[in-house]
Amino acid sequence: MDNLTLVAMSSIVTAGLTIGIGAIGPALGEGRALAQALSALAQQPDEANNITRTLFVGLALVESTGIYCLVISLILLFANPYWNYFIKLGGG
């Protein structure tokens, strides 16, 4: 196995781990936020507008974490900064 194959294989594995772990955190956070918001709505139905607005802002922030992980995994797969270095090193 040469260095180019090793870099490609590690990039693919790291991208898979990034998106896998990056999807677990936001999913757990969104589930907890939704459960707490529903509990708050059940206890205080008059504050539904404020709770719903705060919930949506929080869900957007949590979802952005998952999107960052997706972007990082796409960068690792398609714009890996080490890829060109190893191609030049290999004489290709």
The first five atom37 places (N, CA, C, CB, O) and aatype in JSON, in Angstrom:
{
  "aatype": [12, 3, 2, 10, 16, 10, 19, 0, 12, 15, 15, 9, 19, 16, 0, 7, 10, 16, 9, 7, 9, 7, 0, 9, 7, 14, 0, 10, 7, 6, 7, 1, 0, 10, 0, 5, 0, 10, 15, 0, 10, 0, 5, 5, 14, 3, 6, 0, 2, 2, 9, 16, 1, 16, 10, 13, 19, 7, 10, 0, 10, 19, 6, 15, 16, 7, 9, 18, 4, 10, 19, 9, 15, 10, 9, 10, 10, 13, 0, 2, 14, 18, 17, 2, 18, 13, 9, 11, 10, 7, 7, 7],
  "atom_mask": [
    [1, 1, 1, 1, 1],
    [1, 1, 1, 1, 1],
    [1, 1, 1, 1, 1],
    [1, 1, 1, 1, 1],
    [1, 1, 1, 1, 1],
    [1, 1, 1, 1, 1],
    [1, 1, 1, 1, 1],
    [1, 1, 1, 1, 1],
    [1, 1, 1, 1, 1],
    [1, 1, 1, 1, 1],
    [1, 1, 1, 1, 1],
    [1, 1, 1, 1, 1],
    [1, 1, 1, 1, 1],
    [1, 1, 1, 1, 1],
    [1, 1, 1, 1, 1],
    [1, 1, 1, 0, 1],
    [1, 1, 1, 1, 1],
    [1, 1, 1, 1, 1],
    [1, 1, 1, 1, 1],
    [1, 1, 1, 0, 1],
    [1, 1, 1, 1, 1],
    [1, 1, 1, 0, 1],
    [1, 1, 1, 1, 1],
    [1, 1, 1, 1, 1],
    [1, 1, 1, 0, 1],
    [1, 1, 1, 1, 1],
    [1, 1, 1, 1, 1],
    [1, 1, 1, 1, 1],
    [1, 1, 1, 0, 1],
    [1, 1, 1, 1, 1],
    [1, 1, 1, 0, 1],
    [1, 1, 1, 1, 1],
    [1, 1, 1, 1, 1],
    [1, 1, 1, 1, 1],
    [1, 1, 1, 1, 1],
    [1, 1, 1, 1, 1],
    [1, 1, 1, 1, 1],
    [1, 1, 1, 1, 1],
    [1, 1, 1, 1, 1],
    [1, 1, 1, 1, 1],
    [1, 1, 1, 1, 1],
    [1, 1, 1, 1, 1],
    [1, 1, 1, 1, 1],
    [1, 1, 1, 1, 1],
    [1, 1, 1, 1, 1],
    [1, 1, 1, 1, 1],
    [1, 1, 1, 1, 1],
    [1, 1, 1, 1, 1],
    [1, 1, 1, 1, 1],
    [1, 1, 1, 1, 1],
    [1, 1, 1, 1, 1],
    [1, 1, 1, 1, 1],
    [1, 1, 1, 1, 1],
    [1, 1, 1, 1, 1],
    [1, 1, 1, 1, 1],
    [1, 1, 1, 1, 1],
    [1, 1, 1, 1, 1],
    [1, 1, 1, 0, 1],
    [1, 1, 1, 1, 1],
    [1, 1, 1, 1, 1],
    [1, 1, 1, 1, 1],
    [1, 1, 1, 1, 1],
    [1, 1, 1, 1, 1],
    [1, 1, 1, 1, 1],
    [1, 1, 1, 1, 1],
    [1, 1, 1, 0, 1],
    [1, 1, 1, 1, 1],
    [1, 1, 1, 1, 1],
    [1, 1, 1, 1, 1],
    [1, 1, 1, 1, 1],
    [1, 1, 1, 1, 1],
    [1, 1, 1, 1, 1],
    [1, 1, 1, 1, 1],
    [1, 1, 1, 1, 1],
    [1, 1, 1, 1, 1],
    [1, 1, 1, 1, 1],
    [1, 1, 1, 1, 1],
    [1, 1, 1, 1, 1],
    [1, 1, 1, 1, 1],
    [1, 1, 1, 1, 1],
    [1, 1, 1, 1, 1],
    [1, 1, 1, 1, 1],
    [1, 1, 1, 1, 1],
    [1, 1, 1, 1, 1],
    [1, 1, 1, 1, 1],
    [1, 1, 1, 1, 1],
    [1, 1, 1, 1, 1],
    [1, 1, 1, 1, 1],
    [1, 1, 1, 1, 1],
    [1, 1, 1, 0, 1],
    [1, 1, 1, 0, 1],
    [1, 1, 1, 0, 1]
  ],
  "atom_positions": [
    [[0.85, -1.17, 0.0], [0.0, 0.0, 0.0], [0.89, 1.23, 0.0], [-0.96, 0.0, 1.22], [1.75, 1.39, 0.87]],
    [[0.69, 2.12, -0.98], [1.51, 3.32, -1.07], [0.86, 4.47, -0.29], [1.72, 3.72, -2.54], [-0.25, 4.33, 0.24]],
    [[1.57, 5.6, -0.23], [1.09, 6.74, 0.56], [-0.2, 7.33, 0.01], [2.14, 7.82, 0.62], [-1.06, 7.76, 0.78]],
    [[-0.35, 7.35, -1.31], [-1.54, 7.92, -1.93], [-2.78, 7.11, -1.56], [-1.38, 7.98, -3.45], [-3.84, 7.68, -1.28]],
    [[-2.65, 5.81, -1.56], [-3.76, 4.95, -1.17], [-4.09, 5.13, 0.3], [-3.44, 3.5, -1.46], [-5.26, 5.13, 0.69]],
    [[-3.05, 5.27, 1.13], [-3.27, 5.47, 2.56], [-3.99, 6.79, 2.85], [-1.93, 5.44, 3.3], [-4.87, 6.84, 3.7]],
    [[-3.6, 7.86, 2.13], [-4.28, 9.16, 2.31], [-5.72, 9.07, 1.85], [-3.54, 10.27, 1.54], [-6.61, 9.59, 2.52]],
    [[-5.96, 8.42, 0.72], [-7.34, 8.28, 0.23], [-8.18, 7.47, 1.2], [-7.35, 7.63, -1.15], [-9.32, 7.84, 1.49]],
    [[-7.63, 6.38, 1.7], [-8.38, 5.53, 2.63], [-8.65, 6.25, 3.95], [-7.62, 4.23, 2.89], [-9.75, 6.15, 4.49]],
    [[-7.67, 6.97, 4.46], [-7.9, 7.69, 5.72], [-8.88, 8.83, 5.53], [-6.57, 8.23, 6.28], [-9.64, 9.14, 6.45]],
    [[-8.88, 9.47, 4.36], [-9.86, 10.53, 4.1], [-11.27, 9.99, 4.08], [-9.55, 11.23, 2.78], [-12.17, 10.6, 4.64]],
    [[-11.46, 8.85, 3.45], [-12.8, 8.26, 3.36], [-13.28, 7.81, 4.74], [-12.8, 7.08, 2.39], [-14.44, 8.04, 5.09]],
    [[-12.4, 7.19, 5.5], [-12.79, 6.73, 6.85], [-13.09, 7.92, 7.75], [-11.68, 5.86, 7.47], [-14.07, 7.9, 8.5]],
    [[-12.25, 8.96, 7.68], [-12.48, 10.14, 8.52], [-13.77, 10.86, 8.12], [-11.29, 11.1, 8.4], [-14.49, 11.35, 8.99]],
    [[-14.06, 10.93, 6.83], [-15.31, 11.57, 6.4], [-16.51, 10.78, 6.91], [-15.36, 11.68, 4.87], [-17.51, 11.37, 7.33]],
    [[-16.43, 9.47, 6.86], [-17.53, 8.65, 7.38], [-17.72, 8.82, 8.87], [0.0, 0.0, 0.0], [-18.84, 8.93, 9.35]],
    [[-16.61, 8.85, 9.62], [-16.7, 9.06, 11.06], [-17.24, 10.46, 11.39], [-15.34, 8.86, 11.72], [-18.02, 10.63, 12.32]],
    [[-16.8, 11.45, 10.61], [-17.25, 12.83, 10.85], [-18.75, 12.95, 10.67], [-16.53, 13.8, 9.91], [-19.43, 13.54, 11.52]],
    [[-19.27, 12.42, 9.61], [-20.71, 12.56, 9.38], [-21.49, 11.67, 10.33], [-21.06, 12.22, 7.92], [-22.61, 12.01, 10.72]],
    [[-20.93, 10.52, 10.7], [-21.63, 9.64, 11.63], [-21.72, 10.22, 13.02], [0.0, 0.0, 0.0], [-22.8, 10.24, 13.62]],
    [[-20.6, 10.7, 13.54], [-20.6, 11.3, 14.88], [-21.29, 12.66, 14.84], [-19.16, 11.45, 15.41], [-21.97, 13.05, 15.79]],
    [[-21.11, 13.37, 13.74], [-21.76, 14.68, 13.62], [-23.26, 14.62, 13.51], [0.0, 0.0, 0.0], [-23.93, 15.61, 13.79]],
    [[-23.81, 13.51, 13.13], [-25.26, 13.37, 13.04], [-25.87, 12.95, 14.38], [-25.63, 12.35, 11.96], [-27.04, 13.22, 14.64]],
    [[-25.08, 12.3, 15.22], [-25.61, 11.82, 16.5], [-25.86, 12.99, 17.45], [-24.64, 10.8, 17.15], [-26.91, 13.06, 18.08]],
    [[-24.92, 13.9, 17.56], [-25.04, 15.01, 18.49], [-26.23, 15.91, 18.22], [0.0, 0.0, 0.0], [-27.03, 16.16, 19.12]],
    [[-26.38, 16.41, 16.98], [-27.55, 17.24, 16.71], [-28.88, 16.49, 16.86], [-27.46, 17.8, 15.32], [-29.88, 17.08, 17.27]],
    [[-28.9, 15.21, 16.54], [-30.14, 14.45, 16.7], [-30.54, 14.35, 18.17], [-29.99, 13.03, 16.09], [-31.71, 14.52, 18.51]],
    [[-29.57, 14.08, 19.03], [-29.87, 14.02, 20.46], [-30.28, 15.4, 20.99], [-28.65, 13.49, 21.23], [-31.21, 15.51, 21.79]],
    [[-29.57, 16.43, 20.55], [-29.89, 17.79, 21.01], [-31.27, 18.24, 20.56], [0.0, 0.0, 0.0], [-32.01, 18.85, 21.34]],
    [[-31.61, 17.95, 19.31], [-32.93, 18.35, 18.81], [-34.04, 17.58, 19.52], [-33.02, 18.12, 17.29], [-35.09, 18.14, 19.81]],
    [[-33.82, 16.32, 19.79], [-34.82, 15.54, 20.51], [-35.04, 16.06, 21.92], [0.0, 0.0, 0.0], [-36.17, 16.15, 22.4]],
    [[-33.95, 16.41, 22.57], [-34.08, 16.95, 23.94], [-34.75, 18.32, 23.91], [-32.7, 17.05, 24.62], [-35.59, 18.6, 24.76]],
    [[-34.39, 19.16, 22.97], [-35.0, 20.51, 22.89], [-36.49, 20.4, 22.6], [-34.3, 21.35, 21.8], [-37.29, 21.14, 23.17]],
    [[-36.86, 19.5, 21.72], [-38.27, 19.34, 21.39], [-39.05, 18.8, 22.59], [-38.43, 18.41, 20.19], [-40.18, 19.24, 22.84]],
    [[-38.47, 17.87, 23.32], [-39.15, 17.33, 24.51], [-39.34, 18.41, 25.57], [-38.35, 16.16, 25.09], [-40.4, 18.5, 26.19]],
    [[-38.31, 19.22, 25.77], [-38.43, 20.3, 26.76], [-39.43, 21.35, 26.3], [-37.07, 20.95, 27.01], [-40.17, 21.89, 27.13]],
    [[-39.46, 21.66, 25.02], [-40.42, 22.64, 24.51], [-41.85, 22.14, 24.64], [-40.12, 22.98, 23.04], [-42.75, 22.91, 25.0]],
    [[-42.08, 20.88, 24.37], [-43.43, 20.33, 24.52], [-43.84, 20.32, 25.98], [-43.5, 18.91, 23.95], [-45.0, 20.57, 26.3]],
    [[-42.92, 20.04, 26.86], [-43.21, 20.08, 28.29], [-43.55, 21.51, 28.73], [-42.02, 19.55, 29.11], [-44.48, 21.72, 29.51]],
    [[-42.79, 22.47, 28.23], [-43.06, 23.87, 28.58], [-44.4, 24.33, 28.01], [-41.93, 24.77, 28.07], [-45.12, 25.08, 28.66]],
    [[-44.72, 23.89, 26.8], [-46.01, 24.25, 26.21], [-47.17, 23.64, 26.99], [-46.07, 23.78, 24.75], [-48.22, 24.26, 27.12]],
    [[-46.98, 22.45, 27.5], [-48.04, 21.82, 28.29], [-48.25, 22.54, 29.61], [-47.72, 20.35, 28.54], [-49.37, 22.6, 30.12]],
    [[-47.16, 23.08, 30.19], [-47.29, 23.76, 31.47], [-47.74, 25.21, 31.31], [-45.98, 23.72, 32.21], [-48.45, 25.74, 32.17]],
    [[-47.32, 25.85, 30.21], [-47.66, 27.27, 30.02], [-48.18, 27.49, 28.6], [-46.41, 28.18, 30.28], [-47.43, 27.97, 27.75]],
    [[-49.41, 27.16, 28.32], [-49.93, 27.31, 26.94], [-50.04, 28.76, 26.5], [-51.29, 26.65, 26.84], [-50.08, 29.03, 25.3]],
    [[-50.1, 29.7, 27.43], [-50.19, 31.12, 27.04], [-48.88, 31.63, 26.44], [-50.56, 31.98, 28.24], [-48.9, 32.61, 25.68]],
    [[-47.78, 31.01, 26.74], [-46.47, 31.44, 26.23], [-46.06, 30.65, 24.99], [-45.4, 31.29, 27.31], [-44.87, 30.49, 24.72]],
    [[-47.02, 30.15, 24.25], [-46.72, 29.3, 23.09], [-45.9, 30.02, 22.03], [-48.02, 28.8, 22.47], [-45.0, 29.43, 21.44]],
    [[-46.2, 31.29, 21.79], [-45.45, 32.01, 20.75], [-43.98, 32.17, 21.13], [-46.08, 33.39, 20.51], [-43.1, 31.96, 20.3]],
    [[-43.72, 32.55, 22.36], [-42.33, 32.73, 22.79], [-41.57, 31.41, 22.82], [-42.28, 33.38, 24.18], [-40.41, 31.34, 22.41]],
    [[-42.23, 30.36, 23.31], [-41.56, 29.06, 23.38], [-41.28, 28.52, 21.98], [-42.42, 28.05, 24.17], [-40.2, 27.99, 21.73]],
    [[-42.23, 28.67, 21.09], [-42.05, 28.17, 19.72], [-40.95, 28.93, 19.0], [-43.36, 28.28, 18.94], [-40.13, 28.32, 18.3]],
    [[-40.92, 30.24, 19.16], [-39.87, 31.03, 18.51], [-38.49, 30.64, 19.03], [-40.12, 32.53, 18.72], [-37.55, 30.46, 18.25]],
    [[-38.37, 30.52, 20.33], [-37.08, 30.14, 20.91], [-36.69, 28.73, 20.49], [-37.14, 30.23, 22.44], [-35.51, 28.46, 20.27]],
    [[-37.67, 27.84, 20.39], [-37.39, 26.47, 19.95], [-36.83, 26.46, 18.53], [-38.66, 25.61, 20.02], [-35.86, 25.76, 18.25]],
    [[-37.45, 27.23, 17.63], [-36.98, 27.23, 16.24], [-35.58, 27.81, 16.11], [-37.95, 28.02, 15.36], [-34.77, 27.32, 15.32]],
    [[-35.29, 28.86, 16.87], [-33.93, 29.43, 16.83], [-32.92, 28.41, 17.36], [-33.86, 30.75, 17.68], [-31.83, 28.24, 16.8]],
    [[-33.28, 27.73, 18.44], [-32.39, 26.72, 19.0], [-32.19, 25.54, 18.07], [0.0, 0.0, 0.0], [-31.08, 25.02, 17.94]],
    [[-33.27, 25.11, 17.42], [-33.14, 23.99, 16.48], [-32.27, 24.37, 15.29], [-34.53, 23.55, 15.99], [-31.52, 23.54, 14.77]],
    [[-32.37, 25.62, 14.85], [-31.51, 26.06, 13.74], [-30.04, 26.04, 14.13], [-31.92, 27.47, 13.28], [-29.18, 25.64, 13.34]],
    [[-29.75, 26.47, 15.37], [-28.36, 26.45, 15.83], [-27.84, 25.03, 15.96], [-28.22, 27.18, 17.17], [-26.7, 24.74, 15.6]],
    [[-28.68, 24.14, 16.47], [-28.25, 22.75, 16.63], [-28.06, 22.1, 15.26], [-29.28, 21.95, 17.46], [-27.11, 21.34, 15.06]],
    [[-28.94, 22.4, 14.33], [-28.85, 21.81, 13.0], [-27.61, 22.29, 12.25], [-30.09, 22.13, 12.19], [-27.06, 21.58, 11.41]],
    [[-27.17, 23.52, 12.57], [-25.96, 24.03, 11.89], [-24.74, 23.19, 12.24], [-25.72, 25.5, 12.27], [-23.81, 23.09, 11.43]],
    [[-24.72, 22.58, 13.4], [-23.59, 21.71, 13.76], [-23.52, 20.51, 12.83], [-23.72, 21.24, 15.23], [-22.44, 20.12, 12.39]],
    [[-24.67, 19.92, 12.54], [-24.7, 18.8, 11.61], [-24.28, 19.2, 10.21], [0.0, 0.0, 0.0], [-23.62, 18.44, 9.51]],
    [[-24.68, 20.42, 9.81], [-24.31, 20.9, 8.48], [-22.8, 21.15, 8.41], [-25.09, 22.19, 8.13], [-22.18, 20.88, 7.38]],
    [[-22.21, 21.65, 9.48], [-20.75, 21.84, 9.5], [-20.04, 20.5, 9.33], [-20.31, 22.52, 10.81], [-19.04, 20.41, 8.62]],
    [[-20.54, 19.48, 9.98], [-19.93, 18.15, 9.84], [-20.06, 17.65, 8.41], [-20.58, 17.15, 10.82], [-19.13, 17.03, 7.88]],
    [[-21.2, 17.9, 7.79], [-21.36, 17.51, 6.39], [-20.37, 18.24, 5.5], [-22.79, 17.79, 5.93], [-19.77, 17.63, 4.61]],
    [[-20.18, 19.53, 5.73], [-19.24, 20.32, 4.91], [-17.81, 19.79, 5.1], [-19.3, 21.82, 5.28], [-17.06, 19.67, 4.14]],
    [[-17.45, 19.49, 6.33], [-16.1, 18.97, 6.58], [-15.9, 17.62, 5.9], [-15.84, 18.84, 8.09], [-14.83, 17.36, 5.34]],
    [[-16.89, 16.77, 5.95], [-16.74, 15.48, 5.29], [-16.66, 15.64, 3.77], [-17.91, 14.56, 5.66], [-15.93, 14.9, 3.11]],
    [[-17.41, 16.59, 3.2], [-17.31, 16.84, 1.76], [-15.94, 17.4, 1.38], [-18.41, 17.81, 1.3], [-15.38, 17.05, 0.34]],
    [[-15.39, 18.27, 2.25], [-14.04, 18.8, 2.0], [-13.03, 17.67, 2.04], [-13.67, 19.89, 3.03], [-12.12, 17.62, 1.2]],
    [[-13.17, 16.76, 3.0], [-12.23, 15.64, 3.08], [-12.31, 14.74, 1.86], [-12.5, 14.82, 4.34], [-11.3, 14.19, 1.42]],
    [[-13.5, 14.6, 1.32], [-13.65, 13.71, 0.17], [-13.27, 14.35, -1.15], [-15.06, 13.23, 0.09], [-12.66, 13.7, -2.0]],
    [[-13.61, 15.63, -1.34], [-13.46, 16.23, -2.66], [-12.44, 17.35, -2.75], [-14.77, 16.75, -3.11], [-12.03, 17.71, -3.86]],
    [[-12.01, 17.92, -1.64], [-11.03, 19.01, -1.68], [-9.98, 18.8, -0.59], [-11.72, 20.38, -1.51], [-9.65, 19.74, 0.14]],
    [[-9.48, 17.61, -0.49], [-8.5, 17.3, 0.54], [-7.22, 18.07, 0.27], [-8.22, 15.78, 0.59], [-6.63, 17.94, -0.8]],
    [[-6.76, 18.88, 1.24], [-5.56, 19.68, 0.99], [-4.29, 18.84, 0.87], [-5.39, 20.68, 2.1], [-3.32, 19.3, 0.28]],
    [[-4.28, 17.64, 1.41], [-3.08, 16.8, 1.33], [-3.03, 15.99, 0.03], [-3.03, 15.86, 2.51], [-1.99, 15.41, -0.3]],
    [[-4.12, 15.95, -0.69], [-4.2, 15.12, -1.88], [-3.21, 15.59, -2.95], [-5.62, 15.13, -2.45], [-2.48, 14.79, -3.51]],
    [[-3.19, 16.92, -3.22], [-2.29, 17.45, -4.24], [-0.83, 17.29, -3.83], [-2.6, 18.93, -4.5], [0.04, 17.05, -4.66]],
    [[-0.57, 17.43, -2.54], [0.8, 17.26, -2.05], [1.31, 15.84, -2.32], [0.88, 17.57, -0.55], [2.44, 15.66, -2.79]],
    [[0.49, 14.87, -2.03], [0.94, 13.5, -2.23], [0.99, 13.12, -3.71], [0.02, 12.54, -1.48], [1.79, 12.26, -4.09]],
    [[0.16, 13.73, -4.54], [0.25, 13.48, -5.98], [1.57, 14.05, -6.52], [-0.97, 14.11, -6.72], [2.24, 13.41, -7.33]],
    [[1.94, 15.28, -6.06], [3.22, 15.86, -6.49], [4.39, 15.04, -5.96], [3.34, 17.32, -6.01], [5.39, 14.84, -6.65]],
    [[4.26, 14.57, -4.74], [5.32, 13.76, -4.14], [5.52, 12.45, -4.89], [5.02, 13.48, -2.68], [6.64, 11.96, -5.02]],
    [[4.42, 11.9, -5.38], [4.51, 10.65, -6.12], [4.95, 10.84, -7.56], [0.0, 0.0, 0.0], [5.18, 9.86, -8.27]],
    [[5.07, 12.1, -8.01], [5.54, 12.35, -9.36], [4.43, 12.31, -10.39], [0.0, 0.0, 0.0], [4.72, 12.25, -11.59]],
    [[3.19, 12.35, -9.97], [2.06, 12.28, -10.9], [1.57, 13.59, -11.4], [0.0, 0.0, 0.0], [0.63, 13.65, -12.18]]
  ]
}
